[in-house]
């Protein structure tokens, strides 16, 4: 009799403990697990701090990839120049006249004015330019582009001020078989110097430098 009473009490305690345990919800596709926590999965992938820029900023050095060479201690020469610009893209548009117009000034990029940094004096189309910071813009034409070096640094967009122009250069337009979606600026070596290549859609122009 006593043994039956003990078995009955033990059974009641067992079922009571099981019923008091919390049931863990099964994970859904809106949860993310790691070793210690389960947290809600974000509903949207927006940036709450700044809008996402469709024209990302880019930077080209001469010599190419100088910062990487510096970190691996393999630079052959010190930095001579770099260009900082934002890269618009066509998004199904035609370069002329959906984006640019012949004879109208363009900032050679998007957002802030495109900047040319010269770490040392340079000669551009025979004209000596002191080391320093400048902005670049252009006036595109069908046969030639006018590239302008200007001192109005740290500016947004383009408000041409001829009084701040340092120099103007005329460079020929080259038609290519390329289809460049993003506007691109890059330094390329050539015999006796380096060219600043500017390319978009099937257009290339080159501004020659020597150091």
PABA-76375 format. One record per residue: residue number from 1; chain; y, z, x of N, C-alpha, C in turn. Coordinates in Angstrom, 1 decimal. Layout:
{r NUM,'A',{Y,Z,X},{Y,Z,X},{Y,Z,X}}
...
***
This chain:
{r 1,'A',{-1.2,0.0,0.8},{0.0,0.0,0.0},{1.2,0.0,0.9}}
{r 2,'A',{1.2,0.9,1.9},{2.4,1.0,2.8},{2.5,-0.3,3.5}}
{r 3,'A',{1.4,-0.9,4.0},{1.5,-2.1,4.7},{2.0,-3.3,3.9}}
{r 4,'A',{1.7,-3.3,2.6},{2.2,-4.4,1.7},{3.7,-4.3,1.5}}
{r 5,'A',{4.2,-3.0,1.4},{5.6,-2.8,1.2},{6.4,-3.2,2.4}}
{r 6,'A',{5.8,-3.0,3.7},{6.5,-3.4,4.9},{6.6,-4.9,5.0}}
{r 7,'A',{5.5,-5.6,4.6},{5.5,-7.1,4.6},{6.5,-7.7,3.7}}
{r 8,'A',{6.6,-7.0,2.5},{7.6,-7.5,1.5},{9.0,-7.4,2.0}}
{r 9,'A',{9.3,-6.2,2.7},{10.6,-5.9,3.2},{11.0,-6.9,4.3}}
{r 10,'A',{10.0,-7.2,5.2},{10.2,-8.2,6.3},{10.5,-9.6,5.8}}
{r 11,'A',{9.8,-10.0,4.7},{10.0,-11.3,4.1},{11.4,-11.4,3.5}}
{r 12,'A',{11.9,-10.4,2.8},{13.2,-10.4,2.3},{14.3,-10.5,3.3}}
{r 13,'A',{14.1,-9.7,4.4},{15.1,-9.8,5.5},{15.1,-11.2,6.2}}
{r 14,'A',{14.0,-11.9,6.3},{13.9,-13.2,6.9},{14.7,-14.2,6.1}}
{r 15,'A',{14.4,-14.2,4.8},{15.1,-15.2,3.9},{16.6,-14.9,3.8}}
{r 16,'A',{17.0,-13.6,3.8},{18.4,-13.3,3.8},{19.1,-13.8,5.0}}
{r 17,'A',{18.5,-13.6,6.2},{19.2,-14.1,7.4},{19.3,-15.6,7.4}}
{r 18,'A',{18.3,-16.3,7.0},{18.4,-17.8,6.9},{19.5,-18.3,6.0}}
{r 19,'A',{19.6,-17.6,4.8},{20.6,-18.1,3.8},{22.0,-17.8,4.3}}
{r 20,'A',{22.2,-16.8,5.2},{23.6,-16.5,5.7},{24.0,-17.4,6.9}}
{r 21,'A',{23.1,-18.2,7.4},{23.5,-19.1,8.5},{24.4,-20.2,8.0}}
{r 22,'A',{25.5,-20.6,8.8},{26.4,-21.7,8.4},{25.7,-23.0,8.7}}
{r 23,'A',{25.8,-24.0,7.8},{25.3,-25.3,8.0},{26.3,-26.1,8.7}}
{r 24,'A',{25.9,-26.7,9.8},{26.9,-27.6,10.6},{26.9,-29.0,9.9}}
{r 25,'A',{28.1,-29.5,9.7},{28.2,-30.8,9.1},{27.7,-31.9,10.1}}
{r 26,'A',{27.1,-32.9,9.5},{26.6,-34.0,10.4},{27.8,-34.8,10.9}}
{r 27,'A',{27.8,-35.2,12.1},{28.9,-35.9,12.7},{29.1,-37.3,11.9}}
{r 28,'A',{30.3,-37.6,11.7},{30.6,-38.9,11.1},{31.2,-39.8,12.1}}
{r 29,'A',{31.6,-41.1,11.7},{32.2,-42.0,12.6},{33.6,-41.6,12.9}}
{r 30,'A',{34.2,-40.6,12.3},{35.5,-40.1,12.6},{35.6,-38.9,13.5}}
{r 31,'A',{34.4,-38.6,14.1},{34.4,-37.5,15.0},{34.0,-37.9,16.4}}
{r 32,'A',{34.5,-37.2,17.4},{34.2,-37.6,18.8},{33.7,-36.3,19.4}}
{r 33,'A',{32.5,-36.4,20.1},{31.8,-35.2,20.6},{31.9,-35.2,22.1}}
{r 34,'A',{32.1,-34.1,22.7},{31.7,-33.9,24.2},{30.9,-32.7,24.3}}
{r 35,'A',{30.8,-32.1,25.5},{29.8,-31.0,25.7},{30.2,-29.7,25.0}}
{r 36,'A',{31.5,-29.6,24.6},{32.0,-28.3,24.1},{32.6,-28.3,22.7}}
{r 37,'A',{33.2,-29.5,22.3},{34.0,-29.5,21.1},{33.7,-30.8,20.3}}
{r 38,'A',{33.9,-30.7,19.0},{33.9,-31.8,18.1},{35.3,-32.0,17.5}}
{r 39,'A',{36.0,-33.1,17.7},{37.4,-33.2,17.3},{37.5,-34.5,16.5}}
{r 40,'A',{38.5,-34.6,15.6},{38.7,-35.8,14.8},{39.0,-37.0,15.7}}
{r 41,'A',{38.5,-38.2,15.3},{38.8,-39.4,15.9},{40.2,-39.9,15.4}}
{r 42,'A',{41.1,-40.4,16.4},{42.4,-40.9,15.9},{42.2,-42.0,14.9}}
{r 43,'A',{43.1,-41.9,13.8},{43.0,-43.0,12.8},{43.7,-44.3,13.2}}
{r 44,'A',{44.7,-44.2,14.2},{45.3,-45.4,14.6},{45.7,-45.3,16.1}}
{r 45,'A',{45.8,-46.4,16.7},{46.1,-46.4,18.2},{47.5,-46.8,18.5}}
{r 46,'A',{48.5,-46.1,18.0},{49.9,-46.3,18.3},{50.4,-45.4,19.3}}
{r 47,'A',{51.5,-45.8,19.9},{52.2,-44.9,20.9},{53.3,-44.2,20.3}}
{r 48,'A',{53.2,-42.9,20.2},{54.2,-42.1,19.5},{55.5,-41.9,20.3}}
{r 49,'A',{55.5,-42.3,21.6},{56.6,-42.0,22.5},{57.5,-43.2,22.6}}
{r 50,'A',{57.0,-44.4,22.9},{57.8,-45.6,23.0},{57.1,-46.7,22.3}}
{r 51,'A',{57.9,-47.7,21.8},{57.2,-48.9,21.3},{56.5,-49.7,22.4}}
{r 52,'A',{55.4,-50.3,22.1},{54.7,-51.1,23.0},{55.5,-52.4,23.3}}
{r 53,'A',{55.8,-52.7,24.5},{56.6,-53.9,24.9},{55.7,-55.1,25.0}}
{r 54,'A',{56.0,-56.1,24.3},{55.2,-57.4,24.3},{55.5,-58.2,25.6}}
{r 55,'A',{56.5,-57.8,26.3},{56.9,-58.5,27.6},{56.8,-57.5,28.7}}
{r 56,'A',{55.6,-57.3,29.3},{55.4,-56.3,30.3},{56.2,-56.6,31.6}}
{r 57,'A',{56.7,-55.5,32.2},{57.4,-55.6,33.5},{56.4,-56.0,34.6}}
{r 58,'A',{56.8,-56.8,35.5},{56.0,-57.2,36.6},{56.8,-57.2,37.9}}
{r 59,'A',{56.2,-57.2,39.0},{56.9,-57.2,40.3},{56.1,-58.0,41.3}}
{r 60,'A',{56.8,-58.8,42.1},{56.2,-59.7,43.1},{56.9,-59.4,44.5}}
{r 61,'A',{56.1,-59.2,45.5},{56.6,-58.9,46.8},{56.4,-60.1,47.8}}
{r 62,'A',{57.2,-60.2,48.8},{56.9,-60.9,50.0},{57.1,-60.0,51.2}}
{r 63,'A',{56.0,-59.8,52.0},{54.6,-60.4,51.8},{54.0,-60.0,50.5}}
{r 64,'A',{53.1,-60.8,50.0},{52.4,-60.5,48.8},{51.6,-59.2,48.9}}
{r 65,'A',{51.6,-58.4,47.8},{50.9,-57.2,47.7},{51.3,-56.2,48.8}}
{r 66,'A',{52.5,-56.2,49.3},{52.9,-55.3,50.4},{52.5,-53.8,50.1}}
{r 67,'A',{52.8,-53.3,48.9},{52.4,-51.8,48.8},{50.9,-51.6,49.0}}
{r 68,'A',{50.0,-52.5,48.6},{48.6,-52.3,48.9},{48.3,-52.4,50.4}}
{r 69,'A',{49.0,-53.3,51.1},{48.8,-53.4,52.5},{49.3,-52.2,53.2}}
{r 70,'A',{50.4,-51.6,52.7},{51.0,-50.4,53.3},{50.0,-49.3,53.2}}
{r 71,'A',{49.4,-49.1,52.0},{48.5,-48.0,51.8},{47.2,-48.1,52.7}}
{r 72,'A',{46.8,-49.3,53.0},{45.6,-49.5,53.8},{46.0,-49.7,55.3}}
{r 73,'A',{47.3,-49.5,55.6},{47.8,-49.6,56.9},{47.5,-51.0,57.6}}
{r 74,'A',{47.6,-52.0,56.8},{47.4,-53.4,57.3},{48.5,-54.4,57.1}}
{r 75,'A',{49.8,-53.9,56.9},{50.9,-54.9,56.8},{51.1,-55.6,58.1}}
{r 76,'A',{51.3,-56.9,58.0},{51.6,-57.7,59.2},{53.1,-57.7,59.6}}
{r 77,'A',{53.9,-57.7,58.5},{55.4,-57.6,58.7},{56.0,-56.7,57.7}}
{r 78,'A',{57.2,-56.1,57.9},{57.8,-55.3,56.9},{58.1,-56.1,55.7}}
{r 79,'A',{58.4,-55.4,54.5},{58.8,-56.1,53.3},{60.1,-56.9,53.5}}
{r 80,'A',{60.1,-58.1,53.0},{61.3,-58.9,53.1},{62.1,-59.0,51.8}}
{r 81,'A',{61.3,-59.2,50.7},{61.9,-59.3,49.4},{60.9,-59.0,48.3}}
{r 82,'A',{61.5,-58.7,47.1},{60.7,-58.5,45.9},{61.5,-58.9,44.7}}
{r 83,'A',{60.8,-59.3,43.7},{61.5,-59.7,42.4},{60.9,-58.8,41.3}}
{r 84,'A',{61.7,-58.3,40.4},{61.3,-57.4,39.3},{61.7,-58.1,38.0}}
{r 85,'A',{60.8,-58.3,37.1},{61.1,-59.1,35.9},{60.1,-58.7,34.8}}
{r 86,'A',{60.5,-59.0,33.6},{59.6,-58.8,32.4},{59.1,-60.2,32.0}}
{r 87,'A',{57.8,-60.2,31.6},{57.1,-61.5,31.4},{56.9,-61.9,30.0}}
{r 88,'A',{57.8,-62.6,29.4},{57.6,-63.1,28.0},{56.5,-64.1,28.0}}
{r 89,'A',{55.9,-64.3,26.8},{54.8,-65.3,26.7},{55.1,-66.2,25.5}}
{r 90,'A',{54.4,-67.3,25.4},{54.7,-68.3,24.5},{54.3,-68.0,23.0}}
{r 91,'A',{53.2,-67.4,22.9},{52.7,-67.0,21.5},{52.7,-68.2,20.6}}
{r 92,'A',{52.2,-69.4,21.0},{52.1,-70.5,20.2},{53.4,-71.4,20.1}}
{r 93,'A',{54.4,-70.9,20.8},{55.7,-71.7,20.8},{55.7,-72.7,21.9}}
{r 94,'A',{56.6,-73.7,21.8},{56.9,-74.6,22.9},{58.1,-74.1,23.7}}
{r 95,'A',{58.0,-74.3,25.0},{59.0,-73.7,25.9},{60.4,-74.3,25.5}}
{r 96,'A',{60.5,-75.6,25.4},{61.7,-76.2,24.9},{61.4,-76.9,23.6}}
{r 97,'A',{62.1,-76.6,22.5},{63.3,-75.8,22.4},{63.0,-74.5,21.6}}
{r 98,'A',{61.8,-74.1,21.5},{61.5,-72.9,20.7},{62.0,-71.6,21.4}}
{r 99,'A',{61.9,-71.6,22.8},{62.2,-70.5,23.5},{63.5,-70.7,24.3}}
{r 100,'A',{63.6,-71.7,25.1},{64.7,-72.0,25.9},{65.4,-73.3,25.4}}
{r 101,'A',{66.7,-73.4,25.8},{67.4,-74.7,25.5},{68.1,-75.2,26.8}}
{r 102,'A',{68.1,-76.5,26.9},{68.7,-77.1,28.1},{70.2,-76.8,28.1}}
{r 103,'A',{70.7,-76.4,29.3},{72.1,-76.1,29.4},{72.6,-74.8,29.0}}
{r 104,'A',{71.7,-73.9,28.5},{72.0,-72.6,28.1},{71.5,-71.5,29.1}}
{r 105,'A',{72.3,-70.6,29.6},{71.8,-69.6,30.6},{70.6,-68.8,30.1}}
{r 106,'A',{69.7,-68.5,31.0},{68.5,-67.7,30.7},{68.3,-66.6,31.8}}
{r 107,'A',{67.9,-65.4,31.4},{67.8,-64.3,32.3},{66.6,-64.4,33.3}}
{r 108,'A',{65.8,-65.5,33.2},{64.5,-65.6,34.0},{63.6,-64.5,33.7}}
{r 109,'A',{63.4,-64.2,32.4},{62.4,-63.2,32.0},{62.8,-62.6,30.6}}
{r 110,'A',{62.6,-61.3,30.4},{62.9,-60.7,29.2},{63.5,-59.3,29.5}}
{r 111,'A',{64.0,-58.6,28.5},{64.5,-57.2,28.6},{65.6,-57.1,29.7}}
{r 112,'A',{65.4,-56.2,30.7},{66.4,-56.0,31.7},{66.6,-57.4,32.5}}
{r 113,'A',{67.8,-57.5,33.0},{68.1,-58.6,33.9},{67.1,-58.6,35.0}}
{r 114,'A',{66.7,-59.8,35.4},{65.7,-60.0,36.5},{66.4,-59.6,37.8}}
{r 115,'A',{65.7,-58.8,38.6},{66.3,-58.3,39.9},{65.6,-58.9,41.1}}
{r 116,'A',{66.4,-59.3,42.1},{65.9,-59.7,43.4},{66.4,-58.6,44.4}}
{r 117,'A',{65.5,-58.0,45.1},{65.8,-57.1,46.2},{65.5,-57.7,47.5}}
{r 118,'A',{66.5,-57.8,48.3},{66.3,-58.3,49.7},{66.4,-57.1,50.7}}
{r 119,'A',{65.3,-56.9,51.4},{65.2,-55.8,52.3},{65.8,-56.2,53.7}}
{r 120,'A',{66.1,-57.4,53.9},{66.7,-57.9,55.1},{67.5,-59.1,54.7}}
{r 121,'A',{68.4,-59.5,55.6},{69.2,-60.7,55.3},{68.3,-61.9,55.1}}
{r 122,'A',{68.7,-62.8,54.2},{67.9,-64.0,54.0},{68.8,-65.2,53.9}}
{r 123,'A',{68.2,-66.4,54.2},{68.9,-67.7,54.0},{68.3,-68.4,52.9}}
{r 124,'A',{69.1,-68.8,51.9},{68.6,-69.5,50.7},{69.4,-70.8,50.6}}
{r 125,'A',{68.7,-71.9,50.8},{69.2,-73.2,50.8},{70.4,-73.3,51.7}}
{r 126,'A',{70.2,-72.8,52.9},{71.2,-72.9,54.0},{72.3,-71.8,53.9}}
{r 127,'A',{72.4,-71.0,52.9},{73.4,-70.0,52.7},{72.9,-68.6,53.0}}
{r 128,'A',{73.5,-67.9,54.0},{73.0,-66.6,54.3},{73.5,-65.5,53.3}}
{r 129,'A',{72.5,-64.7,52.8},{72.7,-63.7,51.8},{72.4,-62.4,52.4}}
{r 130,'A',{73.3,-61.4,52.4},{73.0,-60.1,53.0},{71.9,-59.3,52.2}}
{r 131,'A',{71.3,-58.5,53.0},{70.3,-57.6,52.3},{71.0,-56.8,51.2}}
{r 132,'A',{70.2,-56.6,50.1},{70.8,-55.8,49.0},{70.1,-56.1,47.7}}
{r 133,'A',{70.6,-55.6,46.6},{70.1,-55.8,45.2},{71.0,-56.8,44.5}}
{r 134,'A',{70.3,-57.8,43.8},{71.0,-58.8,43.0},{70.2,-59.0,41.7}}
{r 135,'A',{70.9,-59.7,40.8},{70.2,-60.2,39.6},{70.1,-61.7,39.8}}
{r 136,'A',{69.1,-62.3,39.1},{68.9,-63.7,39.1},{68.9,-64.2,37.7}}
{r 137,'A',{69.6,-65.3,37.4},{69.4,-66.0,36.1},{69.5,-67.5,36.4}}
{r 138,'A',{69.3,-68.3,35.4},{69.3,-69.7,35.6},{69.9,-70.5,34.4}}
{r 139,'A',{70.2,-71.7,34.6},{70.6,-72.6,33.6},{69.6,-73.8,33.7}}
{r 140,'A',{68.7,-73.9,32.8},{67.6,-74.9,32.9},{68.1,-76.3,32.4}}
{r 141,'A',{67.7,-77.3,33.1},{67.9,-78.7,32.7},{66.6,-79.5,32.7}}
{r 142,'A',{66.6,-80.7,32.2},{65.4,-81.5,32.2},{65.0,-81.9,33.6}}
{r 143,'A',{65.9,-82.2,34.5},{65.6,-82.7,35.9},{65.7,-81.6,36.9}}
{r 144,'A',{66.7,-80.7,36.7},{67.0,-79.6,37.7},{67.3,-78.3,37.0}}
{r 145,'A',{67.1,-77.2,37.7},{67.6,-75.9,37.2},{68.6,-75.4,38.1}}
{r 146,'A',{69.7,-74.7,37.6},{70.6,-74.0,38.5},{70.2,-72.6,38.5}}
{r 147,'A',{69.9,-72.0,39.7},{69.5,-70.6,39.9},{70.8,-69.9,40.4}}
{r 148,'A',{71.1,-68.8,39.7},{72.3,-68.1,40.1},{72.0,-66.7,40.6}}
{r 149,'A',{72.6,-66.3,41.7},{72.5,-65.0,42.3},{73.8,-64.2,41.9}}
{r 150,'A',{73.6,-63.0,41.3},{74.7,-62.3,40.8},{74.7,-60.9,41.1}}
{r 151,'A',{75.8,-60.2,41.2},{75.9,-58.8,41.6},{75.8,-57.8,40.5}}
{r 152,'A',{75.7,-58.2,39.2},{75.8,-57.3,38.1},{74.4,-56.6,37.8}}
{r 153,'A',{74.0,-55.8,38.8},{72.7,-55.1,38.7},{72.7,-54.1,37.6}}
{r 154,'A',{71.4,-53.6,37.3},{71.2,-52.6,36.3},{71.8,-52.9,35.0}}
{r 155,'A',{71.6,-54.1,34.5},{72.1,-54.6,33.2},{71.0,-55.1,32.3}}
{r 156,'A',{71.2,-55.1,31.0},{70.2,-55.5,30.1},{70.5,-56.9,29.6}}
{r 157,'A',{69.5,-57.7,29.4},{69.7,-59.0,28.9},{70.5,-59.9,29.8}}
{r 158,'A',{71.4,-60.7,29.3},{72.2,-61.5,30.1},{73.6,-61.8,29.5}}
{r 159,'A',{74.6,-61.4,30.1},{76.0,-61.7,29.8},{76.6,-62.3,31.0}}
{r 160,'A',{76.5,-63.6,31.2},{77.0,-64.3,32.4},{78.4,-63.9,32.7}}
{r 161,'A',{78.7,-63.5,33.9},{80.0,-63.2,34.4},{80.2,-64.0,35.8}}
{r 162,'A',{80.8,-65.2,35.7},{80.9,-66.0,36.9},{81.7,-65.3,38.0}}
{r 163,'A',{82.5,-64.3,37.7},{83.3,-63.6,38.7},{82.3,-62.7,39.6}}
{r 164,'A',{81.1,-62.4,39.1},{80.1,-61.6,39.8},{79.1,-62.5,40.5}}
{r 165,'A',{79.2,-63.8,40.4},{78.2,-64.7,41.0},{78.4,-64.7,42.5}}
{r 166,'A',{77.3,-64.6,43.2},{77.3,-64.6,44.7},{77.0,-66.0,45.2}}
{r 167,'A',{76.1,-66.7,44.5},{75.7,-68.1,45.0},{75.0,-68.8,43.8}}
{r 168,'A',{75.1,-70.1,43.9},{74.4,-71.0,42.9},{73.6,-72.0,43.7}}
{r 169,'A',{72.4,-72.3,43.2},{71.5,-73.2,43.8},{70.9,-74.2,42.8}}
{r 170,'A',{70.8,-75.4,43.2},{70.2,-76.5,42.3},{68.8,-76.8,42.9}}
{r 171,'A',{67.8,-76.6,42.0},{66.4,-76.9,42.4},{65.8,-77.9,41.5}}
{r 172,'A',{64.9,-78.7,42.0},{64.2,-79.7,41.1},{63.2,-79.1,40.2}}
{r 173,'A',{63.0,-79.7,39.1},{61.9,-79.4,38.1},{60.7,-80.2,38.4}}
{r 174,'A',{59.5,-79.5,38.5},{58.2,-80.2,38.6},{57.4,-80.0,37.4}}
{r 175,'A',{56.9,-81.1,36.9},{56.0,-81.1,35.7},{54.6,-81.0,36.3}}
{r 176,'A',{53.8,-80.1,35.7},{52.4,-79.9,36.2},{51.4,-80.1,35.0}}
{r 177,'A',{50.1,-80.0,35.3},{49.1,-80.1,34.3},{48.7,-78.7,33.9}}
{r 178,'A',{49.4,-77.7,34.3},{49.0,-76.3,34.0},{49.5,-76.0,32.5}}
{r 179,'A',{49.0,-74.9,32.0},{49.4,-74.4,30.7},{49.6,-72.9,30.9}}
{r 180,'A',{50.7,-72.5,31.4},{51.0,-71.1,31.7},{51.5,-70.4,30.5}}
{r 181,'A',{50.7,-69.4,30.0},{51.1,-68.7,28.8},{52.3,-67.7,29.1}}
{r 182,'A',{52.1,-66.9,30.2},{53.1,-65.9,30.6},{54.0,-66.5,31.6}}
{r 183,'A',{55.3,-66.3,31.5},{56.3,-66.6,32.5},{55.9,-65.9,33.8}}
{r 184,'A',{55.9,-66.6,34.9},{55.4,-66.0,36.2},{56.4,-66.3,37.3}}
{r 185,'A',{56.7,-65.2,38.1},{57.5,-65.4,39.3},{56.6,-64.8,40.5}}
{r 186,'A',{56.5,-65.6,41.6},{55.7,-65.1,42.7},{56.2,-65.8,44.0}}
{r 187,'A',{56.2,-65.1,45.1},{56.5,-65.7,46.4},{55.3,-66.4,46.9}}
{r 188,'A',{55.5,-67.6,47.4},{54.5,-68.4,48.0},{54.9,-68.9,49.4}}
{r 189,'A',{54.0,-68.8,50.4},{54.3,-69.2,51.7},{54.4,-70.7,51.8}}
{r 190,'A',{55.3,-71.2,52.7},{55.4,-72.6,53.0},{55.8,-72.7,54.4}}
{r 191,'A',{55.7,-73.9,55.0},{56.1,-74.1,56.4},{57.6,-73.8,56.6}}
{r 192,'A',{57.8,-72.8,57.5},{59.2,-72.5,57.8},{59.8,-71.4,56.9}}
{r 193,'A',{59.1,-70.9,55.9},{59.7,-69.9,55.0},{58.8,-69.6,53.9}}
{r 194,'A',{59.4,-69.3,52.8},{58.7,-68.9,51.5},{59.5,-69.4,50.3}}
{r 195,'A',{58.8,-69.7,49.3},{59.4,-70.1,48.0},{59.2,-69.1,47.0}}
{r 196,'A',{60.3,-68.8,46.2},{60.1,-68.0,45.0},{59.8,-69.0,43.9}}
{r 197,'A',{58.5,-69.0,43.4},{58.0,-69.9,42.4},{58.3,-69.3,41.0}}
{r 198,'A',{58.8,-70.1,40.1},{59.1,-69.7,38.8},{58.3,-70.7,37.9}}
{r 199,'A',{57.4,-70.3,37.1},{56.5,-71.2,36.3},{56.3,-70.7,34.9}}
{r 200,'A',{56.3,-71.7,34.0},{56.1,-71.3,32.6},{55.7,-72.6,31.9}}
{r 201,'A',{54.7,-72.5,31.0},{54.2,-73.7,30.3},{53.7,-74.7,31.4}}
{r 202,'A',{54.3,-75.9,31.4},{53.9,-76.9,32.5},{55.1,-77.2,33.4}}
{r 203,'A',{56.0,-76.2,33.5},{57.2,-76.4,34.4},{57.1,-75.5,35.6}}
{r 204,'A',{57.5,-76.0,36.8},{57.6,-75.2,38.0},{58.9,-75.5,38.6}}
{r 205,'A',{59.6,-74.5,39.1},{60.8,-74.6,40.0},{60.6,-73.7,41.2}}
{r 206,'A',{61.1,-74.1,42.3},{61.0,-73.3,43.5},{62.3,-73.1,44.2}}
{r 207,'A',{62.6,-71.8,44.5},{63.8,-71.5,45.3},{63.4,-71.1,46.7}}
{r 208,'A',{63.8,-71.9,47.7},{63.4,-71.7,49.1},{64.1,-70.6,49.8}}
{r 209,'A',{63.4,-69.7,50.5},{64.0,-68.6,51.3},{63.5,-68.8,52.8}}
{r 210,'A',{64.3,-68.3,53.7},{63.9,-68.1,55.1},{64.4,-66.8,55.6}}
{r 211,'A',{63.7,-66.2,56.5},{64.1,-64.8,56.9},{64.2,-64.8,58.5}}
***
